[in-house]
């Protein structure tokens, strides 16, 4: 084995050990917090036997323990997070393409502009843009000052809604905006606030409650695998589970399931304002499905994409963002069961044949 290969073998091993440490620690904390009952030896053996068919001989079963305790059903096809992030996701999605393509400032280059929130200004690598034309900082401030309220967010890496902030301007708007822009420094976007569909506002009217849907691109078709709605807590502007929100599964008819779950698997049958979740109808669900299937075709480097979708007060589908790396699978498997369904064998075979070391050597990342 040459030095170059040894070097990349070391890099991959370090990455894997980091993923293993982070997610083993996470699931241990979740199972302890929820006092999850142990699963049977027979169930454990069936899990190991199933994943062993694809070359994963030492598959951990703690995720199956958590999901089984949450939805009260045994299923060997639950995907452990450690396997998903270390092998499955990289086998389906080209990670070297993601850093640029995830930039919210560039989404109008790839997606139909009618699907995107209206941008007010963009900051890309320190340069300001209005209507995709470069402008001065002063012009950017003047443009934003024409709006009473808006939302600012980092254009790259808004994990868990971090950095997403609603802006309400006072009379001293220019100074406020200058201070805000200095705080965010670079690579951010300021957008008009999406006024959500009144039906979705019934769940919580202070947050933009978004539909998170995962699609899988195969030859000649795009398959929606799972859909949930993320609901913010009363008074919260964001709907992320990491910000205290919860998620509820959506069935194929666009109706909510019986319970929603927070990040630790605690169940809720109604929202903070008392709205019953079971059979609650998601508006425009067919349009959501057709839209993400259509737009996924613009991102062929990623076979698996998580979409954050809003429905505005005009019943229009809005793509808030998409994720291709570090996608949250816990909320889907808590709410809807095993992620891949009938495509389990197909996807695990792709993963089995993927060589992460070869990818590192070829692309360097």
Legacy VTK file of the C-alpha trace (Angstrom):
# vtk DataFile Version 3.0
C-alpha trace
ASCII
DATASET POLYDATA
POINTS 365 float
0.000 0.000 0.000
1.507 3.329 -1.128
1.907 6.377 1.099
-0.998 8.228 -0.577
-3.377 5.355 0.047
-2.170 4.999 3.640
-2.742 8.713 4.176
-6.334 8.567 2.941
-6.947 5.357 4.881
-5.926 7.287 7.991
-8.212 10.218 7.067
-11.203 7.929 6.518
-10.547 6.033 9.769
-10.446 9.294 11.745
-13.713 10.438 10.120
-15.390 7.117 10.863
-14.224 7.036 14.487
-15.537 10.564 14.981
-18.951 9.609 13.551
-18.961 6.461 15.675
-18.154 8.384 18.855
-20.705 11.165 18.251
-23.640 8.928 17.364
-22.921 6.185 19.889
-22.881 8.884 22.564
-26.086 10.404 21.196
-28.082 7.162 21.135
-26.813 6.129 24.581
-28.083 9.440 25.980
-31.455 9.101 24.241
-32.007 5.522 25.423
-31.005 6.453 28.970
-33.241 9.539 29.011
-36.218 7.537 27.738
-35.456 4.480 29.895
-35.857 2.360 26.759
-36.400 -1.325 27.405
-33.821 -3.744 26.057
-34.763 -5.632 22.909
-34.710 -9.426 22.770
-31.703 -11.497 21.759
-33.734 -12.942 18.881
-34.485 -9.456 17.543
-30.812 -8.476 17.887
-29.720 -11.584 16.008
-32.218 -10.909 13.213
-30.905 -7.351 12.890
-27.287 -8.486 12.709
-28.148 -11.246 10.249
-30.037 -8.847 7.967
-27.287 -6.224 7.814
-24.629 -8.927 7.651
-25.972 -9.865 4.221
-24.645 -6.506 2.990
-21.251 -6.812 4.655
-22.051 -4.897 7.854
-21.182 -7.564 10.397
-20.921 -5.393 13.517
-24.083 -3.361 13.215
-25.112 -1.743 16.537
-28.666 -2.396 17.675
-29.179 0.557 20.026
-31.007 2.548 17.346
-33.424 -0.334 16.805
-33.960 -0.334 20.564
-34.896 3.366 20.502
-37.164 3.200 17.435
-38.881 0.041 18.670
-39.575 1.608 22.070
-40.885 4.751 20.365
-43.281 3.274 17.796
-43.909 -0.024 19.650
-43.019 -2.177 16.656
-40.033 -4.391 15.836
-38.512 -4.040 12.372
-35.014 -5.079 11.314
-34.952 -2.476 8.517
-34.495 0.576 10.735
-31.301 2.339 9.621
-28.838 3.108 12.462
-27.537 6.673 12.295
-23.921 5.542 12.490
-24.386 3.445 9.343
-26.348 6.155 7.556
-23.823 8.939 8.096
-20.657 6.880 7.628
-21.685 4.716 4.663
-25.225 5.115 3.279
-25.373 8.872 2.724
-21.854 9.098 1.211
-22.653 6.197 -1.132
-25.726 7.996 -2.504
-24.522 11.600 -2.512
-21.298 13.146 -3.787
-20.099 15.059 -0.739
-17.520 17.050 -2.709
-20.311 18.757 -4.667
-22.342 19.763 -1.625
-20.556 22.777 -0.074
-21.272 25.003 -3.087
-24.626 23.550 -4.080
-26.121 23.951 -0.590
-25.567 27.737 -0.654
-29.003 29.349 -0.327
-27.695 32.325 -2.283
-27.251 30.109 -5.328
-30.453 28.062 -5.227
-32.061 30.203 -7.922
-29.362 28.919 -10.283
-30.685 25.376 -9.918
-34.342 25.577 -8.899
-37.290 27.341 -10.471
-37.308 30.797 -8.857
-41.062 30.590 -8.244
-40.388 27.881 -5.640
-38.010 30.005 -3.551
-38.608 32.606 -0.835
-38.228 36.133 -2.193
-34.711 37.379 -1.473
-34.148 41.007 -0.463
-30.356 41.026 -0.413
-27.616 38.414 -0.603
-24.122 38.419 0.820
-21.798 36.033 -0.997
-18.184 35.865 0.163
-18.528 39.414 1.503
-20.101 40.891 -1.647
-23.637 42.298 -1.549
-26.211 41.545 -4.242
-29.695 42.878 -4.964
-31.620 41.164 -7.769
-28.375 39.265 -8.501
-26.520 42.521 -9.238
-23.535 43.510 -7.103
-24.195 46.578 -4.935
-22.565 48.486 -2.094
-23.241 47.778 1.566
-25.059 51.113 1.769
-27.409 50.101 -1.049
-28.022 46.741 0.630
-28.971 48.543 3.847
-31.258 50.953 1.983
-32.957 48.028 0.233
-33.621 46.179 3.494
-34.787 49.367 5.220
-37.787 49.472 2.864
-39.156 46.394 4.658
-40.620 46.420 8.159
-39.868 42.763 8.825
-37.744 40.078 7.190
-35.675 37.017 8.026
-31.898 36.708 7.967
-30.055 33.398 7.900
-26.592 32.056 7.088
-26.570 30.913 3.466
-24.327 27.953 4.273
-24.713 25.479 7.118
-27.913 26.429 8.966
-27.965 23.201 10.964
-30.888 23.065 13.372
-32.016 26.570 12.441
-28.862 28.110 13.942
-28.529 31.764 12.985
-32.056 32.068 11.564
-33.535 35.288 12.936
-36.655 37.337 12.350
-35.928 41.057 12.002
-38.382 43.733 13.126
-37.002 47.175 12.261
-37.464 50.307 14.364
-37.101 53.929 13.250
-33.315 53.655 13.455
-33.276 50.923 10.819
-30.027 51.826 9.024
-27.929 51.559 12.177
-29.686 48.325 13.190
-29.014 46.753 9.797
-25.376 47.876 9.768
-24.866 46.259 13.184
-26.657 43.104 12.043
-24.619 42.791 8.846
-21.398 43.240 10.813
-22.496 40.460 13.155
-23.248 38.001 10.330
-20.050 39.065 8.512
-20.356 37.041 5.295
-22.387 34.403 3.437
-25.931 35.171 4.520
-29.247 35.969 2.907
-32.094 38.296 3.852
-35.508 37.156 2.640
-39.102 38.252 2.817
-41.001 36.378 5.517
-43.117 33.560 4.128
-46.712 34.018 5.242
-47.774 30.434 5.765
-51.019 28.789 4.747
-53.750 29.425 7.368
-54.276 25.671 7.765
-50.643 25.194 8.821
-50.821 28.237 11.098
-53.435 26.319 13.108
-50.620 24.058 14.335
-48.556 26.988 15.620
-48.855 30.519 14.309
-45.513 31.881 15.536
-43.307 29.483 13.556
-43.104 28.612 9.878
-44.141 24.954 10.114
-42.329 23.139 7.323
-42.781 19.763 5.685
-39.559 17.721 5.651
-39.689 15.177 2.844
-36.987 12.775 1.654
-36.829 11.826 -2.017
-34.746 9.084 -3.618
-33.629 9.393 -7.241
-33.561 6.164 -9.239
-33.194 5.612 -12.959
-36.118 7.387 -14.672
-37.981 8.225 -11.438
-37.855 10.070 -8.137
-39.451 8.342 -5.147
-40.782 10.150 -2.044
-39.660 7.938 0.856
-41.001 9.722 3.921
-42.678 12.987 4.905
-43.131 14.683 8.267
-44.158 18.138 9.377
-42.011 20.023 11.861
-43.981 22.162 14.293
-42.555 24.931 16.457
-43.420 25.463 20.090
-45.700 28.312 21.127
-43.840 31.619 20.780
-40.956 30.104 18.804
-40.007 31.432 15.346
-38.307 28.199 14.208
-39.712 24.688 13.945
-36.505 22.671 14.345
-36.429 19.752 16.763
-33.099 21.006 18.093
-34.890 24.242 19.033
-37.513 22.355 21.037
-39.996 21.616 18.260
-41.479 18.270 17.321
-42.301 16.335 14.158
-45.368 14.374 13.082
-45.507 11.787 10.327
-47.619 12.375 7.226
-49.340 9.480 5.466
-49.662 9.096 1.691
-52.971 10.990 1.755
-51.382 14.032 3.369
-52.910 13.382 6.799
-51.002 13.559 10.065
-50.472 10.448 12.144
-51.585 10.024 15.742
-48.515 11.395 17.511
-45.635 13.808 17.026
-42.218 13.283 18.632
-39.494 15.588 19.900
-35.797 14.877 19.438
-35.791 12.485 22.419
-38.840 10.537 21.311
-41.365 12.099 23.687
-44.814 11.821 22.118
-47.488 14.498 21.661
-51.050 13.946 20.443
-51.786 17.665 20.084
-49.907 20.928 19.630
-49.251 23.540 22.307
-52.426 25.382 21.276
-54.532 22.216 21.590
-54.844 21.264 17.910
-55.370 17.492 17.555
-52.767 15.972 15.209
-54.466 12.766 14.078
-56.021 13.128 10.587
-55.041 16.822 10.354
-54.875 17.528 6.616
-51.724 19.035 5.130
-52.804 21.476 2.393
-51.500 21.069 -1.174
-49.796 17.757 -0.353
-50.032 16.455 -3.923
-48.397 19.672 -5.146
-45.591 19.234 -2.615
-44.885 15.718 -3.865
-44.919 16.663 -7.550
-42.740 19.727 -6.901
-39.936 17.933 -5.058
-39.951 15.093 -7.582
-39.568 17.644 -10.372
-36.895 19.734 -8.662
-34.812 16.732 -7.532
-33.977 16.167 -11.195
-31.938 19.388 -11.043
-29.629 17.803 -8.449
-28.468 14.481 -9.961
-25.263 14.437 -7.880
-27.481 13.623 -4.893
-29.655 10.512 -5.031
-31.113 11.243 -1.596
-32.368 14.722 -0.694
-34.238 16.119 2.308
-36.453 19.066 1.409
-37.836 21.696 3.776
-41.104 22.833 2.220
-43.485 25.601 3.229
-46.933 26.368 1.834
-47.614 30.091 1.651
-50.908 31.919 2.049
-51.457 31.686 -1.710
-51.230 27.859 -1.556
-47.858 27.931 -3.342
-45.070 25.430 -2.657
-41.937 27.136 -1.295
-38.567 25.379 -1.047
-37.036 26.806 2.131
-33.883 24.722 1.742
-32.597 21.292 0.806
-30.116 19.008 2.561
-27.980 16.315 0.995
-25.381 15.746 3.719
-26.120 15.366 7.414
-29.794 14.690 6.756
-31.861 13.978 9.849
-33.276 10.461 9.630
-34.332 10.085 13.265
-37.481 12.157 12.901
-38.585 10.087 9.891
-38.030 6.713 11.535
-39.640 7.828 14.799
-42.685 9.110 12.949
-43.058 6.788 9.953
-40.979 3.671 10.570
-37.986 2.319 8.570
-36.782 4.970 6.133
-36.186 3.026 2.947
-39.249 0.770 2.872
-39.285 -1.473 -0.196
-36.044 0.137 -1.421
-34.080 -1.174 1.569
-32.358 -3.952 -0.390
-31.596 -1.716 -3.374
-30.048 1.052 -1.282
-28.099 -1.282 0.995
-26.595 -2.956 -2.068
-25.473 0.450 -3.361
-23.919 1.081 0.045
-22.277 -2.336 0.077
-20.552 -1.658 -3.236
-19.425 1.857 -2.318
-15.724 2.260 -1.524
-15.227 5.321 0.723
-11.449 5.071 0.454
-11.599 5.155 -3.347
-13.823 8.246 -3.162
-11.348 9.983 -0.855
-8.425 9.191 -3.139
-10.272 10.379 -6.259
-11.871 13.532 -4.839
-9.881 14.304 -1.717
-12.957 14.749 0.487
LINES 1 366
365 0 1 2 3 4 5 6 7 8 9 10 11 12 13 14 15 16 17 18 19 20 21 22 23 24 25 26 27 28 29 30 31 32 33 34 35 36 37 38 39 40 41 42 43 44 45 46 47 48 49 50 51 52 53 54 55 56 57 58 59 60 61 62 63 64 65 66 67 68 69 70 71 72 73 74 75 76 77 78 79 80 81 82 83 84 85 86 87 88 89 90 91 92 93 94 95 96 97 98 99 100 101 102 103 104 105 106 107 108 109 110 111 112 113 114 115 116 117 118 119 120 121 122 123 124 125 126 127 128 129 130 131 132 133 134 135 136 137 138 139 140 141 142 143 144 145 146 147 148 149 150 151 152 153 154 155 156 157 158 159 160 161 162 163 164 165 166 167 168 169 170 171 172 173 174 175 176 177 178 179 180 181 182 183 184 185 186 187 188 189 190 191 192 193 194 195 196 197 198 199 200 201 202 203 204 205 206 207 208 209 210 211 212 213 214 215 216 217 218 219 220 221 222 223 224 225 226 227 228 229 230 231 232 233 234 235 236 237 238 239 240 241 242 243 244 245 246 247 248 249 250 251 252 253 254 255 256 257 258 259 260 261 262 263 264 265 266 267 268 269 270 271 272 273 274 275 276 277 278 279 280 281 282 283 284 285 286 287 288 289 290 291 292 293 294 295 296 297 298 299 300 301 302 303 304 305 306 307 308 309 310 311 312 313 314 315 316 317 318 319 320 321 322 323 324 325 326 327 328 329 330 331 332 333 334 335 336 337 338 339 340 341 342 343 344 345 346 347 348 349 350 351 352 353 354 355 356 357 358 359 360 361 362 363 364
